Structures are given as structure tokens and as C-alpha cells.
Amino acid sequence: MPKSLPLRNLLILASVAQIIGVVGLVGYLSFRNGQKAVNDLANQLRQELTARIERELQGYFAVPHEINRLNASAFSLGDLDIENASRGESQFYQQMKIAPTVAFVYCGSAQAGEFFGVLRSPQDGSLQLSYGNASNQFLREYYSLDVRGERTYRLRQLDRPFDSRQRPWYKAAVLAERPTWTDIYIAFTTGLPNVTASQPVYDKAGRKLIGVCATDVVLPEEFRMFLRNLQIGKTGQAFIMDRSGNLISNSIDEPLMLGEGQDAKLLPATASKDRLVRETAAYLTQRFGGFDASAIAQPQRLDFSLNGQRQFLEVVPFRDGYGLDWLIVVVVPESDFMAQIDASTRNTGLLCLGALGASILGSILTARWITGPILRVTQATAGIAEGNWGQPVEPIGSITEIQTLANTFTRMSHQLKDSFEALRQSEATNRAIVTAIPDLLMRVSGDGTYIDIVGGDRLLQVYGNEQFVPGSNVTDSLPRAIAETRLKYIQQALTTGRLQVYEQQIEVNGKRQDEEVRIAVLGQDEVLIMVRDITARKRVEESLRIAEEKYRSIYENAVEGIFQSTTDGRYINVNPAMARLYGYDSPEDMVNSVKDISTQIYVHPERRQAFKTALEITDRIEAFTYQSYQKDGTMIWVEESTRAVRDPKGNILYYEGIVQDITERKRWEEEIRRHLEELQIEIDQSRRATEVEMITRSNYFQEIQEEISGFDLDQFWS
């Protein structure tokens, strides 16, 4: 600031500076809070969209398996005549009417590959009966159906034999031995890309395969309409990929198959014509190295840059428990949200400039108004100073505008505070947690009868579908010994009202399987049974036990001292070799006796501090040597290699290391050093004698000696 500044200019500068600061701060905070609100809104939008897509997929792909269960039951009971195609089309017809997203419902026989089902015509959407068996040489025939689901007249016949046992849906169910999904393939009849839910059907005994029931879903057209109707910002995209990176469905109008006919293949996401889809897939490949379950196992919320623009990205794995393992991807450009905020920012900037100009003009006028009375007082006082004693000084009334301005700023600060508080309170988060429970859950009555069964279990494959269903008994689905144990614990739970936990072993496909069973009381005569496969855990426990025994043997029989110690100077564990090295009777004696390592073990305690400082920096010290006290006070030299063990936050928990007695080595090193010093002295003396002899034998020395011998020293000194 200059030494002399007019009050008018000072008032103008102060007013302008305050206005610029307040407007700039408010504008900056408004912009930052707008950005934060956009990020929160984008996160909520992505999460809501992925949740909606996941719910739609769950509902979309749950129906086919429900239909298969009904048809498999009817097949095994004989209500569906698959071999002769004489009855059952009305059941298929009703299922197709109820589920409009299903393209084909059918069953194939294991006897000779007979086929029987009802499809939805890809041309006009009408329902048609199709079957192939020995009566038509396995050349599938098609019939129209009336409103009751009964065949009316023949439409056409294929010219190629059809063996259902050779189709992908049949092979997949037989191989899995449970309900499953096929890979996406080209349908035999329609030539469209299909994915099929199939389920093996066994006889009443549950041992012999009699056929497979399946339900087709045409991809991706059915689900694509749902994705197109989603509001994903202005230019956002949603698409679904398999674990190979191929597009299953997306929200844009793009062919998802490459090639034609049976040679057609799914379109890779990285080859999509839509740049946003293509670049998103490329970014995920670069980030995770692929799309398999090991790379993307949990939902991922990311963002990346495309052409300098930030893109919000959400990736959620979708699994249905029957083999579907896809990825739901939602990507929304930040510009879809920021366009209005950027425009508002520009308008705010222009308004700020306008307000600044107006404020400068107002400050000038205000400064003139404020300084006017002061100038009059100054002129009056100057007149008095010049000797004009008769010039009156009129009283100046009080100025309240400054107080008004202060009150205005006070109100403004309160308003800003209230605005910021309201903005924080308006921020909300919505979280959806999807938890998959791998355990088998069963509601069972006191006598062992199944009331309800939730989840998949290996017992279905071993003892059959008919024996392990609601209404059956524990004794029907389990070996006798295991069933008796389960009934015993059911009664104990009902009697005591406490949780019962026990383990059992069962044979699955010729292999032993360990399971943990928990039984909790639900009602007066009802319990909840939870069965968990703990085979892997048992194997890990056994491996840990063997590893611990090996480690204990090495620890106990090692010739070097092994220890664990706290940072404050106490031993946690020492091995027998460590106790012997320091002269203690046992490891327990040493742990209990040593209270402070720096004074009881270290001859020079400052070496202990240097040791701890080095470990703080490097986490590991190799060949650290120092003098130590044994139990009887004898000093020895030791060499120690130690590392610091830290917790996840980086704090040192304890030290562990190896100690060796190097006293003998130190003695030999000292002896060798002493011998070297003595040898150096002898070498120096021998070198000096040789130099003296060389000087006395030189001609110059002989000439000097002859001259000295001719002098009369007494005469010279006199």
C-alpha cells in the first residue's frame, strides 16, 4: 500500500475487492457443489439402471426353468407323451400363452431322440405344434393349434431327420445332470440365435434318464426392446456381454450376429459399430485383462476418458445359478449431465462481470457520498488552520449505510450457510445389496417332513428329484445313519430352543464330501435347516495342520536362535536354540526373565535404538552385529537378521528374526587383525633397514664420510 492514499480510492478498492471475493467464492462453491451433485446423480442413475436390468434379466430368465420343472414332472408321470406325440400339446400351449417371451417349449426323449413341443412362429407369432418320431421317420411335422391348444391341420414338414439327442440343449442337460443353460446357438427351425434352458428328466426311481425338457429364448431381440426403452442420459448406452466379450444385447439398433446360418457368430463388443460400446469394451479389456470371472467378480464403478470427455461406467456380473454368467454394462458420458451446468457457469460468469461493473460505479458514487461530508469538515478545519476563526463547523449527522452494508453481508453469510446446509441435506444415496446364499435352506417339520426347500444341493443328483422335494421325509432323501442323526438334532433343537450345529460326511459321485448342518427353531414344530459344503475348508484346515507341524519341527530343531519380540523390548516367542545361546534353561525361562531387551540383552543399549530406527525405514535388517549379555552376565557377539511385521495400516506389530553366536568368529577376526598389525610393523622395520643400507653404500655417502674424516673438529669449533 502507498504511504498516502485518498479515502475515496480506498473505499472503492475495498468495496470492489470484497465483491470480487464473495462473488468468486460463491461461484466456485456453486460450481463444485454442482459437480458433486452430478457425480452423485450419475452414480445413482448407473446403480438404478443396472439394478433394473438385473431384475429384468432375473425375471426374464427365471420363467424358462419354471416351465421346465413343470414339464419334467409331467414327462416323468406320463402326462406328456413324447415318444408318440399323442397328448400334452395343450399344456405346452398354455405355457406359451402365459409366457410371451418364450419362443419354444419342448421335450426330447432318450429312447430314440423323439421330439415334441410347441413353438411361436417367427413370421406371424402364431403357436404351432411340432413333433418328430418313428411315425414320420423323424422328419418333424408342424401343425396349427386352435384356441384350446389342440392340433388342427398340418402346415409343413422338414426334409431333414431330427434327433433331439444330438442338439446342444439335450447334451448340455445330460452333461450337467441338473437344470442348466446352453451356449448361444442358431436354432434348427428358425435360424435365429437362441439360448435354451434345459433340464434332465429321470424316471420315478430317479436313476434312469428318460429325456430332457427345454425352453428356448430368442436373443437378443426380446430383451433388446427393454434396453431401448431405458432412459440412459442423452447418449448413454447399456449392453450385456458374455464372459468372452461377445454382445448378448444392447440398447442400439445394431446386428449382433456375424455371418449367416449355422456359421453365424456373436458380435464381439470391441467390434461394435457404436464407438461408445467399442471403446468401453476396449477399456475394460485393458483394465482387467479380459472379462472372465477371475477378472471381474464383483460390481465395478469406474470412469474413463473418451475424446477428452469423462465417461461414467458401471459393470455388474449377472449370474442366475443355472450357468448364465454375463456382464451388465452401463456407460453414461459426463457431458449428458454437465451441459446445463456449463451453460449456467457461463451465465454466472457474465452476470459476475456485469455485477462487477455495476459495483464499481456504485462504489464510486457511494465513496463520493461518504467522503462529501468529510471533505466539508476538512475544508472547515483547513480554514480554521489558516486563521479563519469565524468559519463555523456544521455538525455532520451519523452515517448508517456502513451498518446496513454489514447487516447485508451478515444476512448473506447466513443465507449462504443455510443454502450449503440444505444442499448437504439434499444429497441422498440409494444402495442395493444383492446377497447370494450358497447354502441349502430347508423348512422341516418335527417329524422330518420337508415343508420348503430353497437353493441347489448335491443330494438332488445322488438320491433323485422325487425323493428330495417338499412333502417327502428326511429318511427318503438321506442315508439311514445321516437321516437318524438329523432327526435327533431336530428334536434337540425343538426341545432346547437352541441352535444345533454338527458336521456330517456324505458320498457324492464316489467322493467324500464334508458338510456343516445348522438347525434353528422357526416355530412350535418347525425348524430351519442350513446345509453348507465345507469340504474345501476341511482340506485347508488339514493342510494348515500339516504345515504347522512342519514349521514347529523346524522351529524346535533349528540350530539358530529364532525369536519374536515386541517393539517395547519383550520376547513373545523364542526357540530352544535361542534359549541355549543366551544360557537360559528353557524358552519359557527366557521369555519370562527378559523384561527389557535393550538393557538385559544389549551391552550397548544405543545399538538397540539404531536397530529399531533402521527397521522403521527398511522393514528388514541383515547381519546386524552387536555384543550381548548371557543370563550369567557373560558377553558374547551375535549376528541378527530381522524383519518388521506390520498390520494393514502399516503399524509395526512385532519383530521376528534369527540370531547366531559369532563370538568365535569375532575372536578369530581380532586375532587375524593383530597378526596383520604385527606383520605390518615387521615390514616397516625391514623397509627402513634396507633404505639405510642403500644410503651408506652410495658413492655420495662415501665421499662425505671421507671429507668428514679429514676435518679437525676441535679446530673447527674453536
N, C-alpha and C positions, 0 to 999 in steps of 0.2 A: 504494500500500500504506500502511496506517496505521502510525504510529510504533511502536505496541505491538500485537502480535497473538499470541494464545495458540498454542503449538506444536500443540495438538490441532487447532485450526481450520486452521492452515497445512497440516498433513498431510492433512486431509480435502480441502481445496481443491486441493492439488497432485495427490492421487490422482484426484479426480473430473475435474480438467482434463485429465490425461493420458489417462484412459479415454475421455472425450468426444472428444478429438483423434484418438486412434488408431482408435476405432470409426467416427467420421465419415469419416476418410481412407480406411479400408478399405472402408466402404460406398460412398463416392463413386467410388473407383477401380474397385470391383467393378461399379458401375452403368455407368461409362464404358466399361470393357472389354466389358461385356455388349452395350452399344450398338454398339461397333465390331465385335464378333463378328457381331451381327445384320446390319450393313451388308455385311460380307464374305460372310456366308451368302446374303444376298439377291442380291448381285452374282453369286455362283457359281450360284445357282438360276436367275436370269434367263439367264445365259450358257448354262448347260446346257440349259435349255428351248428357247431359240432355236436352239441347235445341233442338238438332237433334231428340232425342227420342220423346220429347213433340210435335215437329212439325209433326213427322211421325204419332204419335197417333192421333193428331188433324185431319190430312188428312185421316187417316185410318178409323176413326170412324165418320167422318162427312158425308161420302158418303151414308151410310145406311139411315140416316134421310132425305137426299135429295131425295133418291129413294122413301121413304115412303110418302113424301109430294106429289110427282107426282102421285103415285098410289092411295093415298087417294082422290085426286082431281078427278082422272078418275073413281074411285069407286062411289063417290057421284054423278057424272054426268051420270053414267050408261055406260061408255065406257068399264068397266070391268064387266063381268057377273060372279059374284062369286057364286050365287046360282045354276046356271045351267052349268057353265064352258063352255059356248058356244063361247066366244070371249075374247080376251085380252092376250092370251099367247105370242103373238108377242111382245107386249110391255115389258112383263117380260123378254123375250128372249133378246131383245136389251139391256136392263139394265144389264143383266148378262154378255153380251159380253163386255160392256163398263167398268164394274167394276169387274175385275178378282179376287179381294179379297173377294167378296161376295159369300157365299155358298148357299143361298136360298132366293128367293123373293116371297112373297105370301100374301094373304089376307084371313081372316076368316069372315064369315057372322054371324050377331047377330040373324038371323032368326031361324036357326036350327043347327048352328055350321058348315055350309058348308065350304069347304076349296078349294083354287085354287091358284097354284103357279108354279114356275119353279126353279129347284134345279140343282146344279152341282154334278155329280156323284162322290162319294169319291173314286171309283175304277179307272175310266179312265178319269175323268174330263169332260165327255160329259154332255150337258144340256138336262134335261128331264122335261116333264110336269107331274104334279101330282095334282089330284083333288079328292074330296070325297063329295058326296051329296046323295040325296034320290034316284037318278037313279042307284047308285051302292051300296045302303044300307050303305053308309058312310064308305065303305071299299076302301080306297084310291087306285087308279089305277095310273100306271106310263106309259108314252108314250115317245117315242123318238121324237126329233124335227129335221126338216130339216134346211137348211141354212137360210130360211126366217122366222124361228121361228114357223112353223106350224107343228102340230102333224102328225105323220106318222103311226106308228104301236105300238101296246100295248106291254109293256115289262113285267110287273108283277102287282100283286095286293096284298095288305096287307090282313092278316087274322083277324085283329082286327079293330073294328069300331073306327073311329077317329072323335072326337068332338072338333073343334078348340076352342070353348068357355071354355074348361077345361085346356087349355095349359097355361103355365106360361106367355108367351108373350102376350096372349089375356087378361089375368087377370090384368097384370101389367099396360097395357094401359088404361083399363077401370077404374082401381082404381086411376091412376094418372090424368086422364082426359086431358092429354097432351102427346106430344112425350116423350118417356122415354126408359130406358134400363132395361132389366131383369137381375136378378142374373144369374150367370153362371150355366147351367144345361146340362143334357145329351139329345141330340137331339133324337126325336121319330124315325126318319128314319135312320140316320147314326150311332147313338150310340156314337158320338163324343161330346166333351164339346163345347157348344155353348154359345154365348151371343147375344141377339136379341134386335134390335132397333124396337120398335113398336109405332104405333100412332093410336088413336081412330078416327073413321070416322063417321061423323054425316050427317044427311040429309041436304037438301038445306036450310031449315029453321034454322039449327044449333042447334036443340033441341033433336032430336031423334037419338040414337046410332044405326047405321046400320051395323057396323062391325069394324074390326081392320086390318090394313095393317102392315106387319112386314118384316124385312130383317135380315137374320142370318149371323153371322160371326163366323167361326170356330176358337176356341182358343185351345192351343196357337201356333199352327204350322205356321199359316200365318205370324204372326208378328215376330215369333222366328227367321226366316231367316234374317230379318233386323238386329236384335241384334247380331247374329253370325258374320255378316259381318262388325260390328263396330270394329275399332282398339282401344282397351282399354288397352294401355300399352302392356306388355307381358303376365301378368297373371291376369289382372283386370277383373271384372265381371260387367254386367249390368242386372238388373232384375226388374220386375214390380210386385207389391203386391196390393191386395185389402186391405181395412181397417181392415179386420180380420187377416191379416198377411199371407194369402194364396198366393202362387205364381201364377201369371197370365201368365207370360212369362219370359224367361231368355236367357242368351247367351251361355248356355252349353247344351249338349245333355243329358237330364235327363227327365224321365217321370214325368209329373206334375199332374197326377191323381192317387189317391189311390183307389184300388178296381176296380170292373168291372161292366159294365152295368149301370142300373139305380141307383145302390148303390155306384157308384164311387164318390169320393170327391176330392176336390183340395188339393194339397200337401202344408202343411204349410212351410213357408220359414225356420223356425227353425228346420225342419226335412229334409232339403235338404241334398243330399249326398255330395255336394260340400262344403268343410269346410269354404271357404271364405263367401259364401252366408249364410251358417248357423250361423257363428259367427257374421256376420254383423247384421242379424235379431235379434240375441240374444242381441247384444249391444244396438240396437235401443229400444228393449223392456225394457231393464234395464234403459236406459237413459230417455225415455219418458213415461214408464209405459204402453205402448200399441201403436197402430197405428191409433187410431180414430182421427177425425178432430180436436177435442179439444187438443190433444197431439201434433200433427204435422199439423199445419195450414199454415205455411209459409215454403219456401225453407230453408233447413238446410245444412250448410257446416261444417263438423266435421272431426275429426281424432281420431283413437283409436289404441291400440296396440294389435297385434296378434302374439304370439310366439316371443315377443320382437321386432317385426318389426312394424313400423308405417304404418297405412293404411289411405289413403285419402278417405273421404266419402262425397257424396253429395246426399241429399234426397229432391225431388221436388214433391209436390202434383200435381196431374193431374185431372182437372175437365173439363167437356165439356158442362155443362149447361143442360144436359138431364138425369143426375143421375149417370154418371160414376164418381167415386171418388177413384182414385188409387194413389199409390206412386211409383215414378220412383227413383230407387236407382242405383248409380254408385259408385263402390269402386275400388280403384287402390292402390296396395302396393307401398310404397315409394321406395322399392328396385328396382322396374322397372325403376326408373329414376336415382337412386344413384349408380347403379353398375359401370357405366362408370366413374362417379366422384370418387368413392372409388378407382378404379384402377388408375385413374390419380393422386389421392392423394398419393398412394403408390409409383408410379413412381417419383412423385415430391420429396418425402422423400429420395428416393435413389439418385436422382440427387443432392439434397441438401447435402447429406453426401459426395458424390463424389466431389462436388464443394468445400466443406469444407476442404477435404484433399488436394485438389489442391491448395486451397488458403493458407493453412498453409505452404506448400512447397514454394509457390511463395512468401509468406511473409518473409520466412527465407532468400531466395535468394535476395529479394528486400532490406531487412534490412542490409544484408551484403554489397550490392551495395551502399546503402545510407551511412552506417557507415564507409565504407572504407576510403573515403576522410577525415572524421572526425578523424579516428584513426591516419592517417598520420599527421594531424595537431596536434593531441595530442602528438604523438611521437616527433614531431619537437619542440613543446613548452616544453616538458619534457627535451629534450636535452639542450634547452636554459636555463631551470631552473637549470640544472647541471653545467652550465658554458660554454657550447659549443656554444660560441657566433658566431662562423663561420658557423654553420649549417643553410643553407638557408631554408626559409618557402615558398614553392611554392604556388602561388595563386591557389585557388580552384574555378573552374568555378561554375556558378549558376546551381541549380538542378530544372528542370521544371516538373519532374514527379508528385510532390505533387499537383501542379496546375492542371496537366492533370487529376489526380485522382479526385480532387474536381470538375472539369468540368464534368467528367464522372458521378459523383454522382448527379450533378445538372441536367444533361440530363436525368438521370434515374428517378429523382423525377418528372421532367416534363412529362416524358413518363408514369409514374405511375398515375399522376394526369389526364392526357389525357385518360388513359385506364379506370380509375374509372368513369370519366365523360361520356365516351362512353358507359360504362356498364349501368349507370343510365338512359341514354337516350334510351338505347335499351329495357328497361323494359316497357312493354305496358300492358294495361288492356282492356278487352273487356266485357262489361256488356250488358245483355239483360233483359229489364224490360217488364214484361207481366202484363198489367193492365186490369182487368175485370171491365167493367162498368155495374152495375146492373140496370141502368135506361132504360126506354123505349125511344128510339130515333125515331123520325118521321120527314120526309121531307114532308111538306104540302104546297100546293099552296094557293093563297089568297082566293079562294072560299071554302077552307076546304077539298079539294080532296087530299087523301094520295098519295104521289109520291113514297116513300120508307119507309119501317118500319124495324128497327133493334132492336133486343132484344125481350125478352118474357114479357108478361103482363097479369095481371089478367082479363082484358077485353075480351081476347080471349075466356076464359072459360064462361063468362057471356053472351056475345052477339053473339058468334058464329064466326066461321072461315070465312064464306063467307062475312060477313059484315065488317070485320076488316082486309082488305087486300089492297095492292096498287090498286088505281083506284076507291075505294069506298070513301064515303064522311064522314066527322065528324058526320053529322046528322044520318048516317046509323049505327054507332057503339056506340054512346053515347046517354044517355037520353036527352030529349029535352032541359031541363034547362042547363045542363052541356055543351051541344053542342053549344047553343046560347052564353054562356059565353066564350067558347073557340074561336068562330068566332069573337066575339067582341075584344078579346085581340090580335087575329091575325091581325085584321085591325089596331089596335092601334100600334102594332109593325111595320107594314109596313108604317104607316103614320109618326110616330115619329122617326123610325130608332133605337129605344132604346129597351133594354132587358125588357121584360114584365114578372113579377113573380106574381103568385097568387096561392092560395090553393083551393082545392075542396074536396068534400066528395062523395063517391060512395059506393053502396051496392055490396058486393062480397060474394056470398054464404050466404046471410042473415045477414052478418056482415058489420058494417060501416068501411070504410077504408078512411084514410086521405091521400091525395096526394098533392105534390108540383109540379106545372107546370111552366116551363120556356120556353119562346118563344123568339128566336133570329132571326134576319133577315139574310137570306142567299143570296138573290138576289132581283131583282126588284119585283117579285110577288111570292116569295118563302120564307118560314120560316122553322126553325128547332125547333121542339117541344120536350122537355125532360120532362118525367113524372117520378117522384120518389115517392115511398111509404114511407110516413113519419108517419105512424100510430104509430110505436114504439116510435118515437121521441115525438109525441104529448102526448103519455101516460107518458113518462118520464117527460116532462115539467109539466104536471098536477100533477104528484107525487111530483115533486120538489116544486111546488107552495104550495101544502098542507103541505109538510114538513117544508117549510119556514114559513108558518103561524103558525104552531105548535111551531117552535123554537122561533119565535118572541113573541108569547104569554108567553112562559116560560121565555124568556129573560126580557120582560117588567114587569112581575108579580113576579119575583123571590124576595125572602126576602134577599138574599145575594147580595153583590155587584159583578157584573160581568163586566170585562173590557178587552180591547185590547190596548196594548201600544207599541210604537216603542222602539228600543234599545237605542236611544239617549234621552229618557225621556219625550215623549209626549203621551197623550192618543189619541187613534184612535176612540174608542167607549167605552161608559160606559152606564150601565142601570140605571133606575130611583133609584133603591135601593142604588147603588154606590154613586150617587149624594147626596141622603139624608144622607148617612153615613158620608160624609165629609162636609155637611152643605151647599151644593150649591143648587140654585133654580131649576136647570134642568140639564139633561145630557149635553145639549149643552153649558150651562154656565160653567160646569166643564171642558169640552174638550177645550173650548176657553180660560179659565182662567189659566189652569195649563200649563206652558211652560217648566218647569224643575221638574220632579218628585222627583229627589234626594234632592232638596232644598225646594220645596214647600210642599211636602208630608212627606218626611222622616225627623224626628227630628235629627237623626244621619246619615248624608249622606254616611258614610263609610259602613253602613248596605246595602245601595243600590248597592255599588260596590261588596260586598260579595255575594249579591243576584244574580247579573249578572254573576259573576265568577262561581258560583255553577251551573247555567243554562247552561253555556258553556260546562260544563263537563257532567252533568247528564240529561239535557233536561227537567227535571221535579223537582219541589220542593214542598213538602207537609208541611203544618203547619209552615210556616216561619213567625215568630212574630217580630214586631218592633213597635216603637212609631211613630205616625203620627200627622201632623197638620191638623185641620179642617180649613175651609175657614176663620173663625174668629180668628184663632190662637190657639184655644183650642187643647191641646194634648190628644190623645186617643191611646189606644193599639189596634192593629189589627193583625189578623192572615190570612196569604195569602197562597193559593195553586195555583201554576202557572206552565205552560209548555211553552217551546220554539217551535215556528213553523218555520220550515226550508224549503228552496227551494230544488229542486232535487240535487243541487250541495252541499248541506249541510250548506249553509249560513243561519243565523237566519234572518227571515223576521220580526217577531214581537213576543210579548209575549201575552198570554191570560190566565186569571185566575179568581179566586173567592176570595173576601175579606170579612171577618167578623169582627165586632166590639167585642173585648174581654176585653174592659176596665173594665166592671163589674166583669168579671171573674178574671182579674188581681187584682182588689181591694179585692175580697174575698180571693184570694191566699195570698196576703200580710197580710190580717187580720189573716188568719189561721197561717201564719208563725210567726207573732208577738205573738199570743197566745201560740204557741208552745215554743217560746223562754222564755216567762214569766213562763210557766209551768215548763220548764227545770230549771230555777233559783230556783223556789219553791222546786222542787225535790232535788236540790243540797243542799239547806239550811237545809231541813228536814233531809237529809242523814248525814250532819255534826253534827247536834244536837244529833242525835241518837248515833253517834260514840263517842261524848264527854261523854254522859251519860253512855255508856257502859264502858268507861275507868275509870270514877270516881267511879263506883260501883265495880270495880275489887278489889280483895284482895291485889294485889301488890300496887295499888294506895293508899289503906287504910294504909298499913304498912309504906309506905314512908311518908304519912301525919302524922302518929303518931311519927315517928322518927324526922321529922322537928319540930314538936310541942315541943319536949324536948330540942331543941337547944336554947342556949342563943346567939342570933345573935350579940349583942353588943360585947360580949366577943370573939366570933368567929372572928369578923372582926378586933378587937384590937390585 
